[in-house]
Amino acid sequence: MTNNSHQSPAITRARARRSDERTETAQQDADTTVSDETTRSAESTETVRCPECESTQLITDDERGETVCADCGLVVDEDSIDRGPEWRAFDSAERDQKSRVGAPTTNLMHDKGLSTNIGWQDKDAYGNSLSSTQRQKMQRLRTWNERFRTRDSKERNLKQALGEVDRMASALGLPENVRETASVIYRRALDEELLPGRSIEGVATASLYAAARQAGTPRSLDEITNVSRVGRDEIARTYRYVVRELKLQIKPADPEQYVPRFASDLDLSDEAERRARQLLRSAKEQGVHSGKSPVGLAAAAVYAASLLINEKVTQKEVSSVANISEVTIRNRYHELLEAEEQLSTA
């Protein structure tokens, strides 16, 4: 008892010192927090000031995506991100009708992109690998999800056909609007029951061929055949049938539409491209283009233009790019030059 009574004042003083130290540490932490908040506040204040006149009167123009100083007119920030929707609504009913979540629908997918996709990576949201039990569960979910996405024969047909359209369009370098148009044409053919007795690949290829011509980015039948899984005769036959039954309005291919692609593949200058277009216009005025392949006329015009401006390319190079014979190039080449000569002397 005596020892405990002698130690109690020392223990009390030690406890008091520890309490004082904790209080001092807490005060320092509080001061540091206040200092950090003051610094952040000062930094945020600096960012909203005009760098020209130090004014804080900044106006945000959402229509132009700019932040402008109201005092001196300086554009402080431009190209700001518009986080709003891409559509406009003028009443609550229209707003409810147009509002949506997720990505926009697309005709490039058989379900228009409305179904759920389960990724193939066996990782969770934090990037951690899944356990073996979880991997087996996810694999079962993927299997059932794929079955639900293609529940009937029509959806399976669309999935296969649109995959073919996307594959061929990628190989031909066609833009996305052509793929969308080809998907719409195939959907119409499927709805109007034009597929019985014809292959899925044949109708898909014919749809892409028609869509490319409608969009003004035509590809020759030989180019389409090279990337398709069906033969040239079947593609031509199916194309004529689809165009006739769906009443598609497709103009004859213009030879000038092929010129930019051929000139680019041959690394010719803009002057050569303009000269080739001029040769084709002269041929149209003389009526030389009637009944002749537009691809052959375009290839011959590119070859003739390269010779006229001393950017010589061989007939073999043009033939490989345009996928036509050298004989065709030689014949059309002489016809184009004669047409221009007749037009100049008239």
GUTI-608554 format. One line per 5 residues: number of its first residue (from 1); their letters; for each residue x, y, z of N, C-alpha, C, O. Coordinates in steps of 0.001 Angstrom, whole numbers, plus 500000, padded with zeros to 6 digits. Last residue first. Layout:
! residues N
NUM) A) X,Y,Z,X,Y,Z,X,Y,Z,X,Y,Z | ...;
***
This chain:
! residues 346
346) ATSLQ) 486989,520982,368525,485634,521341,368086,485374,522837,368319,484289,523330,368013 | 489379,520411,369669,489416,520911,368287,488052,521375,367796,487952,522071,366785 | 488635,519454,372174,489477,520653,372111,489508,521253,370705,489647,522467,370556 | 487194,517166,371530,486514,518265,372233,487321,519557,372136,486745,520639,372027 | 489140,515583,370372,487994,516018,369579,487280,517195,370222,486820,518107,369535;
341) EEAEL) 490754,515181,372621,491299,515872,371456,490175,516377,370550,490259,517486,370020 | 489081,513759,374278,489524,515094,374698,490080,515875,373514,489896,517088,373421 | 488786,511424,372770,487611,512228,373116,488014,513642,373519,487357,514611,373138 | 491398,510449,372652,490740,510870,371408,489533,511761,371704,489279,512731,370989 | 491793,509825,375368,492631,510854,374737,492002,511357,373434,492061,512551,373139;
336) LEHYR) 489858,507794,375672,489779,509021,376465,490588,510147,375825,490125,511285,375748 | 490769,505806,373898,489460,506417,373696,489330,507737,374453,488755,508694,373934 | 493217,505075,375027,493201,505713,373711,491867,506407,373454,491836,507482,372855 | 492209,503963,377430,493186,505056,377463,493195,505804,376126,493182,507035,376105 | 490715,501787,376732,490020,502966,377257,490938,504177,377270,490471,505307,377132;
331) NRITV) 492828,500061,375862,491725,500441,374979,491035,501722,375447,490799,502632,374652 | 494469,499871,378156,495004,500382,376890,493885,500852,375972,493982,501921,375371 | 492700,498746,380053,493302,500064,380289,493805,500664,378980,493589,501848,378724 | 492169,496275,378872,491081,497237,379071,491632,498644,379278,491095,499614,378744 | 494724,495130,379060,494121,495359,377738,493000,496389,377838,492890,497275,376990;
326) ESINA) 495102,494746,381765,495871,495807,381102,495313,496118,379720,495416,497253,379254 | 492055,494175,383639,493147,493749,382770,493852,494951,382151,493275,496031,382030 | 491568,495165,387097,491096,494931,385734,492306,494609,384872,493447,494749,385314 | 492102,496230,389660,491662,494846,389509,490980,494615,388158,489945,493953,388082 | 493227,498619,390294,491822,498636,389857,491237,497240,389662,490025,497084,389518;
321) VSSVE) 495801,497738,391029,495016,498559,391946,493534,498502,391585,492683,498353,392463 | 496688,496300,388820,496613,495622,390121,495766,496405,391113,495086,495811,391950 | 496579,498288,386838,495761,497084,386719,495604,496374,388056,494518,495900,388390 | 498523,500073,387665,497123,500501,387642,496196,499294,387585,495142,499287,388221 | 500752,498395,387302,500433,498934,388632,498977,499379,388699,498280,499097,389674;
316) KQTVK) 500631,497907,384552,500521,496785,385485,500151,497267,386880,499342,496642,387566 | 501116,500347,383427,499773,499766,383282,499567,498606,384251,498451,498362,384710 | 503047,502439,385633,502900,501400,384622,501455,500914,384563,500688,501053,385516 | 503231,505986,385803,503012,504697,386452,502778,503673,385357,502350,504028,384259 | 504706,509154,385838,504460,507920,385119,504291,506734,386064,505083,506514,386980;
311) ENILL) 503991,511958,385806,504057,511121,387019,503781,509683,386569,502749,509097,386893 | 503611,513795,383692,504934,513219,383957,505055,512588,385344,506106,512676,385979 | 501093,514445,383040,501768,515374,383953,503114,514800,384407,503689,515265,385391 | 500322,512381,381330,500251,513765,380852,500977,514744,381752,501438,515783,381278 | 500535,510071,382876,501464,510274,381768,501492,511737,381323,502548,512269,380982;
306) SAAYV) 498439,510430,384653,499804,510312,385184,500847,510518,384088,501917,511074,384340 | 496248,510429,382920,496600,511662,383638,498025,511604,384179,498739,512607,384167 | 496221,507739,382091,496474,508800,381118,496904,510089,381804,497815,510771,381334 | 495623,506468,384574,496861,506150,383851,497212,507260,382859,498366,507681,382787 | 493129,507592,385151,494248,507780,386083,495576,507514,385390,496545,508246,385593;
301) AAAAL) 491682,506652,382949,491846,508097,383154,493000,508386,384101,493766,509323,383879 | 491755,503908,383364,492405,504465,382180,492637,505960,382329,493663,506481,381891 | 490254,503750,385734,491645,503301,385724,492399,503879,384529,493551,504293,384662 | 487768,504739,384820,488493,505442,385877,489966,505050,385888,490836,505910,386033 | 487088,502806,382880,487270,504203,382496,488067,504969,383543,488945,505761,383199;
296) GVPSK) 486898,500490,384503,487891,500561,383433,488147,501979,382975,489292,502340,382704 | 484758,501263,386142,486062,500973,386750,487163,501069,385698,488223,501643,385947 | 482610,501497,384389,483131,502705,385049,484495,502481,385690,485300,503408,385772 | 482532,499900,381266,482708,499715,382705,483259,500988,383345,484277,501509,382890 | 480209,501308,378887,481541,500830,379282,481650,500765,380798,480953,501480,381518;
291) GSHVG) 477900,502524,378029,478053,501089,377821,479387,500526,378232,479673,499363,377949 | 479341,505672,377569,478119,504881,377482,478434,503411,377193,479141,503093,376237 | 481586,507227,377432,481415,506395,378626,480228,505448,378518,480123,504507,379305 | 481509,508857,375231,482384,507681,375163,482092,506712,376307,482321,505510,376173 | 480174,511257,374927,479392,510028,374971,480213,508757,374918,479687,507691,374597;
286) QEKAS) 481444,513641,375153,481505,512995,373842,480703,511693,373791,480568,511092,372725 | 481023,514155,377810,480473,515088,376832,480455,514480,375429,479568,514767,374626 | 482458,512050,378935,481002,512093,379100,480369,513014,378062,479318,512705,377502 | 485073,512765,378259,484515,511528,377700,482994,511509,377825,482306,511012,376933 | 485365,515055,379817,485418,515174,378357,484814,513945,377692,484123,514060,376680;
281) RLLQR) 485279,513851,382325,484213,514793,381950,484185,514985,380429,483114,515068,379828 | 487645,512350,382227,486362,511649,382311,485208,512576,381941,484249,512135,381307 | 489572,514384,382150,489476,513435,381042,488121,512722,381052,487520,512516,379998 | 489111,515548,384680,488882,516328,383466,488746,515421,382247,487891,515663,381394 | 489929,513516,386357,488527,513919,386371,488174,514704,385103,487094,514548,384536;
276) ARREA) 492651,513542,385746,491859,512347,385448,490373,512679,385431,489635,512177,384583 | 493368,516043,386763,493499,515790,385314,492674,514570,384904,492066,514564,383834 | 492966,515634,389486,492153,516622,388775,492196,516393,387267,491184,516532,386580 | 494970,513684,389936,493561,513367,390178,492646,514344,389451,491650,513928,388859 | 497257,515141,389346,496927,513967,388530,495460,513582,388707,494791,513202,387747;
271) EDSLD) 497125,517030,391402,497048,517476,390013,496684,516323,389088,495899,516495,388155 | 497560,515547,393664,496219,516098,393444,496046,516567,392000,494948,516505,391447 | 499637,512676,392716,499389,514004,393266,497940,514432,393013,497201,513790,392268 | 499629,509181,393693,499654,510258,392711,499276,511583,393364,498668,511607,394435 | 499719,506660,394931,500518,507780,395447,500697,508883,394403,501783,509443,394254;
266) LDSAF) 497956,504689,394280,499138,504807,393416,500063,505948,393845,501083,506185,393199 | 495925,505054,396101,496668,503790,396150,497949,503847,395320,498915,503143,395615 | 495009,507580,395212,495625,507439,396534,496452,506163,396631,497555,506178,397178 | 493942,506966,392728,495059,507908,392811,495770,507800,394155,496993,507917,394225 | 491851,505229,393509,492937,504737,392664,494159,505650,392753,495288,505167,392844;
261) RPVYQ) 490273,507025,395032,490850,505821,395652,492004,505283,394830,493038,504914,395389 | 489544,509049,393176,490335,509364,394385,490999,508147,395012,492141,508218,395466 | 488098,507495,391071,489390,508151,390839,490154,508447,392132,491339,508122,392196 | 485577,506535,391485,486686,505607,391707,488046,506303,391679,489029,505775,392197 | 483901,508579,390790,483883,508143,392186,485020,507187,392518,485391,507036,393682;
256) EPDAP) 484068,508856,388062,484824,509800,388890,484862,509380,390349,485766,509783,391080 | 482261,506987,386996,483701,506679,387001,484522,507602,387895,485552,507192,388431 | 479378,506269,388831,480094,507316,388119,481584,506983,388135,482128,506717,389207 | 476978,503696,388455,478217,504159,389092,478912,505192,388218,479023,505012,387005 | 473512,504556,388226,474714,503920,387663,475974,504517,388268,476024,505712,388559;
251) KIQLK) 471679,504727,391343,472126,505295,390079,473308,504506,389524,474027,503855,390282 | 469090,503111,392841,470554,503127,392738,470936,503640,391358,470563,503060,390338 | 466581,502622,394837,466949,503628,393844,468466,503760,393822,469055,504429,394671 | 465004,499486,395236,466064,500400,395644,466407,501349,394497,466510,500937,393341 | 462894,497568,395425,462729,498831,394695,463747,499882,395159,463386,501025,395437;
246) LERVV) 463129,495063,396405,463040,496136,397402,462870,497513,396776,462719,498509,397484 | 463292,493631,393982,462219,493336,394932,462042,494449,395961,460913,494748,396352 | 465565,494742,392689,464256,494727,392038,463125,494545,393048,462109,495236,392971 | 467632,494373,394539,467314,495728,394068,465924,495774,393452,465182,496734,393663 | 467579,491548,394732,467308,492387,395914,466911,493796,395490,465955,494356,396026;
241) YRYTR) 468268,490775,392069,467003,490347,392683,466627,491239,393858,465471,491648,393972 | 470792,491875,391720,469698,492299,390840,468339,491949,391449,467386,492724,391358 | 472144,490435,393760,472064,491900,393790,470905,492399,392926,470127,493250,393358 | 472002,487804,392887,471303,488186,394111,471138,489697,394206,470111,490184,394677 | 473633,487992,390584,472247,487544,390474,471434,487981,391708,470311,488467,391576;
236) AIEDR) 476092,488841,391647,475400,489662,390655,473926,489284,390560,473066,490160,390465 | 476631,486671,393393,476515,488032,393923,475733,488910,392952,474826,489637,393358 | 476785,484522,391607,475733,484530,392635,475536,485923,393206,474404,486326,393478 | 479028,485289,390110,477729,485143,389455,476586,485182,390471,475548,485798,390226 | 481096,485276,392054,480711,486511,391371,479314,486407,390762,478510,487332,390885;
231) GVRSV) 480462,483232,395015,481019,483549,393715,480446,484813,393097,479439,485348,393561 | 481091,483895,398526,480296,483346,397426,480887,483845,396110,481707,484762,396094 | 482405,485223,400458,482507,483763,400502,481654,483102,399424,481509,481880,399413 | 484279,488194,399548,483068,487453,399852,483338,485954,399866,484356,485482,399359 | 486469,489508,398678,486307,489428,400135,485079,488621,400534,484853,488384,401721;
226) NTIED) 486284,489326,395894,487528,488922,396549,487381,488765,398063,488098,487969,398669 | 483819,490451,395263,483978,488998,395171,485219,488523,395916,485215,487441,396503 | 484378,493165,395495,483423,492550,396418,483598,491034,396433,483532,490407,397491 | 486125,493410,393328,486601,493694,394685,485684,493070,395729,486150,492514,396723 | 484377,492787,391233,485540,491926,391481,486099,492152,392887,486499,491201,393558;
221) LSRPT) 482602,494893,391318,482104,493548,391619,483256,492593,391896,483121,491683,392713 | 484004,497779,392984,483710,496957,391806,483254,495568,392236,483492,495134,393363 | 482323,500005,395121,483397,499042,394935,483012,498164,393748,481839,497853,393543 | 481441,503456,395721,481242,502122,395136,482519,501300,395127,483630,501829,395126 | 480302,505561,397441,481646,504983,397622,481641,503579,397023,481821,502604,397753;
216) GAQRA) 477722,506471,397425,478694,507171,396600,480120,506722,396818,481056,507419,396428 | 475788,505048,398732,476516,506046,399514,477542,506816,398697,478177,507730,399222 | 474928,503209,396814,474012,504253,397259,474754,505381,397967,474389,506547,397820 | 477151,501540,396663,476785,502339,395496,475833,503461,395879,475921,504557,395325 | 477084,500406,399206,478270,501162,398788,477952,502041,397581,478437,503169,397493;
211) AAYLS) 474626,499063,399133,474817,500173,400066,476014,501032,399679,475966,502255,399809 | 475112,497045,397240,474104,498072,396964,474303,499288,397868,474163,500423,397414 | 477081,495583,398610,477378,496130,397285,476409,497262,396931,476811,498297,396400 | 475645,494793,400868,476808,495675,401020,477163,496337,399690,477506,497519,399653 | 473720,493141,399674,473303,494312,400441,474451,495299,400608,474250,496509,400501;
206) ATAVG) 475330,491137,398585,474549,491988,397686,474091,493255,398404,474074,494330,397805 | 476275,489998,400990,477209,490623,400047,476488,491556,399094,476975,492652,398817 | 473861,489027,402059,474646,490005,402811,475629,490734,401895,475799,491948,402008 | 473124,487175,400102,472272,488351,400319,473028,489425,401093,472859,490613,400818 | 475305,485347,400389,475010,485987,399114,474171,487247,399280,474468,488274,398671;
201) EISRG) 475180,484483,403052,476354,485239,402603,476079,485980,401303,476548,487102,401115 | 472763,483073,403005,472887,484259,403860,474049,485126,403388,473932,486350,403327 | 471558,482004,399772,472441,481885,400933,472482,483194,401712,472268,484273,401161 | 468177,481220,398858,469426,481964,398670,470255,481878,399939,469725,481703,401036 | 465830,479997,399487,466450,479612,398233,467747,480330,397943,468368,480094,396907;
196) PLLEE) 464615,482750,401316,464438,481326,400961,464974,481020,399566,464626,481686,398591 | 464950,485625,401436,466086,484728,401627,465834,483275,401245,466791,482598,400868 | 462876,487368,401372,463617,487209,400118,464730,486180,400229,465392,485882,399236 | 460973,488286,403304,461148,486863,402977,461778,486669,401601,461278,485905,400776 | 460875,490789,404280,460033,490521,403115,460262,489127,402542,459808,488817,401440;
191) DLARR) 462772,490655,406299,461368,490867,406655,460430,490537,405496,459316,490060,405712 | 465124,490354,404800,464703,489290,405710,463230,489426,406069,462514,488428,406138 | 465238,492782,403454,465164,491538,402681,464685,490380,403548,463930,489524,403086 | 465476,494482,405660,464295,494568,404795,464134,493288,403969,463025,492779,403809 | 467985,493690,406593,466805,493526,407457,465520,493591,406624,464583,492830,406868;
186) YIVSA) 469584,494497,404436,469450,493069,404745,468232,492821,405628,467519,491838,405429 | 469275,497279,404601,468833,496571,403391,468650,495084,403688,467674,494477,403246 | 470453,497749,407122,469031,498058,406916,468492,497327,405686,467376,496809,405717 | 473089,496988,406567,472331,496271,407597,470836,496505,407435,470038,495580,407590 | 473802,498903,404665,473762,497494,404275,472959,496671,405291,472230,495757,404907;
181) TERVN) 473732,501188,406302,472791,501063,405180,472669,499610,404734,471568,499134,404455 | 475844,500598,408076,474486,500795,408586,473462,500599,407468,472449,499928,407660 | 477964,500527,406259,477619,499312,407013,476203,499409,407566,475448,498437,407534 | 477995,503171,405445,477715,502126,404452,477317,500830,405156,476427,500119,404690 | 478698,504455,407803,477367,504717,407256,476996,503692,406185,475818,503371,406024;
176) EPLGL) 481338,503651,408230,480283,503071,409060,478896,503320,408483,478003,502489,408649 | 483141,503026,405080,482817,503739,406323,481609,503139,407026,480945,502245,406502 | 485276,500362,403939,484055,501146,403793,483691,501809,405111,483910,501219,406169 | 487470,498648,403478,487690,500013,403951,486474,500908,403791,486624,502102,403532 | 487202,496018,402886,487117,496950,401766,487346,498398,402179,487410,499283,401324;
171) ASAMR) 487324,494809,405379,488328,494439,404378,488356,495417,403206,489405,495627,402598 | 485051,495957,406554,486385,496250,407105,487473,495926,406091,488438,496679,405954 | 483063,494803,404997,483238,496257,404973,484594,496662,405533,485216,497604,405042 | 483336,492098,405704,483632,492521,404340,483854,494027,404252,484731,494482,403518 | 482609,492213,408457,483901,491668,408036,484275,492168,406642,485403,492612,406423;
166) DVEGL) 480018,493266,408394,481080,493994,409090,482464,493513,408648,483381,494318,408484 | 478691,491241,406979,478721,492613,406468,479867,493396,407101,480598,494107,406411 | 479013,489039,408724,479610,489016,407384,479729,490421,406800,480747,490760,406196 | 477480,489962,410877,478911,489697,411071,479655,489650,409745,480776,490147,409633 | 475037,490013,409665,475638,491295,410029,477112,491132,410366,477905,492052,410165;
161) AQKLN) 474621,487216,409365,474689,488099,408201,475384,489417,408542,476231,489884,407780 | 474572,486188,412009,475554,485699,411044,475731,486672,409880,476856,486930,409453 | 472429,487678,413087,473752,487728,413700,474834,487268,412729,475893,487888,412638 | 470271,486962,411432,470757,488340,411457,472168,488427,412024,473006,489163,411503 | 470025,484217,412137,470284,484616,410759,470882,486017,410712,471885,486242,410033;
156) REKSD) 469369,484467,414815,470609,483775,414454,471010,484135,413020,472189,484334,412730 | 466913,485750,414540,468018,486449,415208,469352,485788,414901,470361,486475,414742 | 465474,483729,413221,465637,485034,412596,466804,485795,413212,467593,486412,412497 | 465399,481581,415012,466183,481446,413785,466422,482795,413112,467467,482991,412493 | 465701,482832,418428,465008,482173,417325,465886,482203,416076,466975,482776,416082;
151) RTRFR) 467460,483900,420324,466472,482920,420761,465781,482199,419604,465319,481071,419774 | 470115,485167,420997,469677,484599,419715,468679,483489,420001,469002,482303,419931 | 470307,485876,423660,470446,486923,422641,469980,486437,421277,469493,487236,420478 | 470141,483480,425051,469015,484398,425145,469089,485489,424073,468054,485979,423621 | 472652,482392,424427,471433,481697,423997,470220,482623,424027,469369,482565,423140;
146) ENWTR) 474333,484197,425670,474402,484051,424216,473164,483345,423687,472681,483674,422604 | 473623,483727,428313,473406,485048,427742,473418,484994,426214,472621,485658,425551 | 474485,481124,428656,473053,481391,428683,472734,482764,428101,471694,482945,427469 | 477292,481563,428418,476594,480609,427548,475100,480916,427490,474514,480964,426408 | 477802,483384,430482,478060,483765,429089,477289,482859,428132,476706,483329,427155;
141) LRQMK) 477137,481801,432695,476359,483004,432410,476562,483464,430965,475613,483883,430303 | 479150,479886,432547,477750,479460,432386,476862,480661,432043,475956,480560,431215 | 481304,481577,433055,481230,480873,431781,479811,480380,431506,479330,480447,430375 | 480766,482374,435656,480732,483374,434589,480652,482713,433213,480003,483238,432309 | 481150,479916,436983,479848,480573,437018,479722,481587,435893,478681,481657,435241;
136) QRQTS) 483859,479460,436528,482870,478515,436005,481478,479136,435965,480717,478909,435024 | 484877,481649,437948,485105,481540,436507,484109,480585,435868,483576,480863,434793 | 484131,481056,440573,483541,482221,439924,483728,482176,438411,482850,482611,437665 | 485746,478812,440982,484289,478692,441082,483597,479853,440379,482604,479663,439678 | 488310,479920,440735,487875,478895,439784,486352,478733,439797,485739,478539,438747;
131) SLSNG) 488147,483539,441141,488466,482181,441582,487918,481182,440569,487163,481543,439665 | 489388,486171,439079,488308,485436,439729,488801,484058,440160,489749,483508,439599 | 491765,488782,439659,491375,487540,438999,490300,486816,439800,490297,486842,441031 | 490945,492263,439762,491442,491056,440432,490924,489805,439724,489789,489774,439249 | 489887,494582,438794,491002,494000,438070,491578,492760,438710,492599,492247,438252;
126) YADKD) 487602,495441,439993,488857,496009,440491,490081,495449,439783,491206,495804,440133 | 485576,493957,438906,485610,495384,438599,486904,496049,439050,487264,497110,438541 | 487331,490848,438078,486228,491626,438619,486413,493101,438297,487291,493466,437516 | 488033,488682,435266,488450,489612,436317,487242,490390,436805,486266,490579,436080 | 488346,487162,432790,487975,486569,434076,488511,487429,435210,489330,486982,436012;
121) QWGIN) 487043,488607,429891,488102,488627,430884,487589,488057,432204,486516,488435,432673 | 484859,488753,428241,485549,487469,428287,486653,487449,429345,487158,486375,429671 | 481810,490366,429391,483188,490347,428905,483848,488986,429070,483456,488180,429914 | 478626,490216,428261,479470,489783,429376,480884,489615,428840,481122,488811,427939 | 476183,492523,427317,477384,491799,426907,478218,491466,428140,478483,492337,428969;
116) TSLGK) 472674,492684,426936,473838,492779,427814,474995,491957,427256,474804,490837,426783 | 470995,494404,424199,471197,493320,425154,472485,493534,425943,473271,494437,425657 | 470910,496390,422307,470115,496578,423521,470348,495491,424560,469930,495650,425707 | 471998,496374,419752,472840,496793,420869,472110,496957,422186,472630,497598,423099 | 470289,495262,417925,470429,496723,417931,471195,497242,419143,471061,498407,419518;
111) DHMLN) 470564,492594,417674,469630,493038,418702,469652,494550,418883,469112,495072,419857 | 472481,492491,415665,471187,491861,415416,470134,492272,416434,468944,492301,416117 | 474125,495543,414851,474001,494366,415711,472592,493802,415571,471631,494547,415383 | 473869,497724,413248,474993,496837,412973,474963,495575,413826,475702,494630,413551 | 471991,499522,413962,471536,498413,413111,472650,497433,412798,472411,496414,412150;
106) TTPAG) 471951,500654,417328,472625,500564,416035,472094,499368,415274,471785,498330,415860 | 471179,502969,419958,470940,501738,419212,471646,501801,417857,471897,502880,417323 | 473625,504461,422176,472525,504520,421219,472376,503214,420459,473330,502447,420331 | 474312,503194,425531,474738,503583,424185,473537,503648,423252,472535,502974,423490 | 472593,504431,428502,473361,503490,427702,473683,504034,426324,473370,505178,425997;
101) VRSKQ) 469286,505817,428659,470569,505490,429272,471279,504503,428367,470647,503820,427562 | 467212,508623,427748,467622,507221,427684,468912,507057,428474,469536,508031,428897 | 464651,510821,426587,465687,510479,427564,465961,508984,427532,465055,508180,427316 | 462501,511173,424904,463838,511121,424324,464905,510675,425298,465961,510198,424883 | 460224,511184,426531,460281,510278,425378,461707,510103,424859,462083,509014,424425;
96) DREAS) 460703,513152,428385,460568,511767,428857,460686,510777,427707,461186,509666,427883 | 460732,515345,426637,461937,515005,427394,461875,513570,427899,462872,512849,427850 | 458119,515384,425751,459181,515107,424784,460472,514731,425494,461227,513890,425006 | 456869,516022,428201,456532,514769,427502,457618,514403,426495,457997,513236,426393 | 457918,518537,428846,458234,517382,429695,457933,516059,429000,458657,515082,429186;
91) DFARW) 459246,520254,425956,458252,520047,427016,458601,518768,427754,459476,518012,427331 | 461350,520359,424274,460664,521620,424548,459518,521467,425534,458886,522455,425907 | 464649,519099,423948,463247,518845,424266,462606,520155,424695,463225,520964,425386 | 467350,517928,421957,466655,519015,422630,465204,518637,422862,464604,517929,422052 | 470264,515747,422234,468949,516116,421724,468386,517287,422523,468865,517604,423611;
86) EPGRD) 472533,514966,423459,472707,515505,422112,471377,515957,421507,471352,516490,420398 | 472751,515994,426961,472343,515108,425860,472523,515781,424520,472649,517003,424436 | 475794,517391,428482,474356,517216,428323,474021,516278,427184,474928,515805,426498 | 478407,518036,428631,478001,516789,429281,476496,516558,429187,475987,515603,429772 | 480678,519294,426618,479243,519397,426840,478758,518059,427378,478710,517068,426649;
81) ISDED) 483797,520561,427500,483013,519345,427246,481547,519612,427569,481216,520093,428652 | 485159,523399,425795,484753,522692,427007,483829,521543,426651,483161,521565,425617 | 486527,525026,423974,486341,523597,423694,486018,522824,424966,486538,521730,425188 | 488241,527312,426202,487446,526973,425029,487409,525465,424859,488153,524728,425506 | 488738,529953,428542,488733,528519,428258,487841,528274,427056,486813,528932,426892;
76) VVLGC) 488867,532748,428305,489723,532071,429284,489828,530583,428975,490902,530002,429129 | 488838,535187,426138,488353,533807,426193,489302,533016,427086,490406,532660,426673 | 488276,538470,427344,489232,537414,427024,488567,536041,427130,487833,535764,428079 | 486720,540647,428087,486329,539872,426907,487287,538766,426524,487126,538169,425460 | 487030,542143,430367,487927,542442,429250,487610,541641,427990,488169,541920,426929;
71) DACVT) 484682,541388,431921,485277,542724,431974,486107,543052,430741,485924,544105,430130 | 483929,538759,431624,482912,539782,431372,483509,541178,431333,482898,542081,430762 | 485715,536273,429966,485777,537289,431011,484793,538401,430666,484812,538928,429554 | 484279,533138,429095,484717,534472,428690,484711,535394,429892,483821,535317,430739 | 484498,529920,427993,484406,530697,429219,485060,532043,428961,486248,532108,428646;
66) EGRED) 482657,528016,425541,483735,528926,425932,483433,529553,427284,482274,529701,427673 | 480751,526646,423940,481732,525889,424719,482901,526729,425182,484029,526239,425222 | 478693,527890,422679,479977,527873,421977,481044,527081,422734,482137,526870,422207 | 476673,527345,424539,476412,527137,423110,477708,527043,422320,477827,526228,421406 | 477601,528092,427046,477420,526667,426750,477226,526403,425265,477585,525329,424783;
61) DTILQ) 479716,530251,428227,478830,530193,427061,478708,528728,426640,479587,528188,425969 | 480203,531599,431337,480298,530359,430569,479250,530362,429471,478052,530461,429738 | 482050,534326,432492,480754,533869,431970,480985,532626,431107,481865,532616,430247 | 483549,535757,435339,483682,534874,434184,482312,534321,433794,481525,533906,434644 | 484777,537869,437226,483492,537868,436518,483640,537070,435217,483830,537639,434142;
56) TSECE) 487131,538259,438434,486460,536989,438739,485110,536879,438045,484380,535908,438250 | 490083,539589,436878,488678,539680,437258,488111,538298,437542,488549,537300,436971 | 492645,539873,435976,492457,539352,437336,491002,539461,437807,490734,539429,439008 | 493052,540427,433330,492704,541560,434202,492437,541151,435638,492041,541988,436448 | 494160,537940,432359,494485,539231,431748,494256,540391,432712,495132,541235,432901;
51) PCRVT) 493244,535662,433570,494693,535872,433554,495093,537238,432989,496245,537648,433127 | 490551,535796,435778,490977,536082,434417,492478,536341,434403,492948,537180,435172 | 490085,533121,438113,490390,534517,437808,490824,534645,436355,491393,533718,435778 | 489829,530543,438849,488651,531182,438279,488882,532652,437991,487935,533362,437652 | 492232,529787,439988,491858,529176,438716,490667,529863,438075,490503,529776,436858;
46) ETSEA) 492352,531118,442429,493250,531530,441360,492789,530986,440013,492942,531661,438995 | 490529,529708,443945,490243,531110,443633,491108,531582,442478,490654,532360,441638 | 491837,527294,444169,490603,527322,443397,490215,528744,443019,489658,528989,441948 | 493977,528171,445750,494234,527657,444410,492983,527691,443545,493028,528053,442369 | 492621,528915,448072,493362,529937,447330,493637,529485,445903,493552,530274,444962;
41) SRTTE) 491593,526454,448797,490679,527547,448505,491359,528633,447689,490783,529195,446757 | 493951,525092,449279,493069,524645,448206,492088,525739,447815,491791,525923,446635 | 494901,526623,451464,495684,526536,450226,494813,526128,449050,494897,526709,447968 | 492893,526183,453342,493157,527550,452885,493912,527553,451566,493631,528348,450669 | 493162,523458,453667,491920,523979,453119,492108,525396,452602,491560,525769,451565;
36) DSVTT) 495733,523414,454795,495491,522763,453513,494216,523293,452866,494186,523548,451662 | 495238,524825,457200,496191,525358,456228,495978,524758,454843,496030,525466,453837 | 493452,523113,458447,492998,524467,458095,493913,525069,457040,493456,525732,456110 | 495179,520929,458768,493967,520806,457966,493463,522158,457512,493093,522341,456353 | 497122,522037,460481,497513,521562,459148,496311,521451,458226,496383,521822,457054;
31) DADQQ) 495569,522537,462760,496191,523663,462046,496592,523274,460632,496433,524056,459694 | 494883,519912,463416,493828,520855,463058,494395,522036,462291,493810,522493,461310 | 497416,518921,464022,496655,518340,462904,495553,519288,462446,495315,519451,461249 | 497998,520524,466255,498825,520620,465057,498107,520058,463830,498172,520631,462743 | 496020,519637,468010,496013,521032,467592,496836,521229,466317,496450,521980,465421;
26) ATETR) 496823,516985,468330,495517,517257,467723,495441,518690,467220,494882,518953,466155 | 499255,517453,469626,499229,516791,468318,497922,517059,467586,497909,517325,466385 | 498353,518625,472034,499212,519398,471145,499225,518798,469732,499209,519538,468748 | 496901,516485,473096,496213,517749,472791,497015,518583,471810,496465,519174,470881 | 498938,514653,473463,497851,514345,472543,497102,515613,472137,496722,515782,470978;
21) EDSRR) 500479,516035,475367,501050,515720,474055,499960,515418,473035,500033,515861,471888 | 498703,516136,477526,499134,517388,476905,499703,517141,475503,499457,517912,474575 | 498505,513414,478046,497306,514136,477649,497668,515449,476958,497056,515839,475963 | 501111,512909,478839,500594,512257,477637,499343,512960,477119,499143,513086,475911 | 501186,514477,481185,502064,514808,480062,501558,514188,478766,501566,514834,477719;
16) ARART) 499278,513139,482728,499022,514530,482356,499895,514935,481169,499441,515633,480263 | 500555,510710,483096,499294,510763,482358,498987,512177,481887,498493,512380,480778 | 502675,511610,484634,502914,510992,483320,501654,511024,482462,501695,511325,481269 | 501363,512528,486957,502096,513482,486130,502359,512923,484729,502280,513659,483745 | 500306,510068,487869,499391,511156,487510,500087,512167,486616,499507,512628,485632;
11) IAPSQ) 502600,508694,488446,501715,508181,487388,500783,509283,486907,500506,509418,485715 | 503506,510284,490511,504317,510147,489287,503456,509665,488128,503559,510148,487000 | 501444,509920,492463,501699,511255,491887,502509,511179,490602,502234,511938,489673 | 501622,507004,492899,500457,507612,492269,500711,509025,491760,500224,509338,490674 | 503763,506004,494324,503852,506038,492854,502704,506803,492217,502826,507216,491064;
6) HSNNT) 503106,506050,497067,504216,506887,496621,504237,507031,495105,504680,508067,494609 | 500979,504242,497109,500673,505638,497442,501795,506565,497013,501546,507711,496638 | 502328,501896,496439,501306,502408,495528,501005,503864,495808,500797,504648,494882 | 503931,501591,498728,504548,501807,497415,503554,502404,496421,503896,503306,495656 | 501976,501172,500738,502851,502338,500815,503473,502653,499469,503552,503818,499080;
1) M) 500825,498799,500000,500000,500000,500000,500857,501247,500000,500529,502247,499361;
***
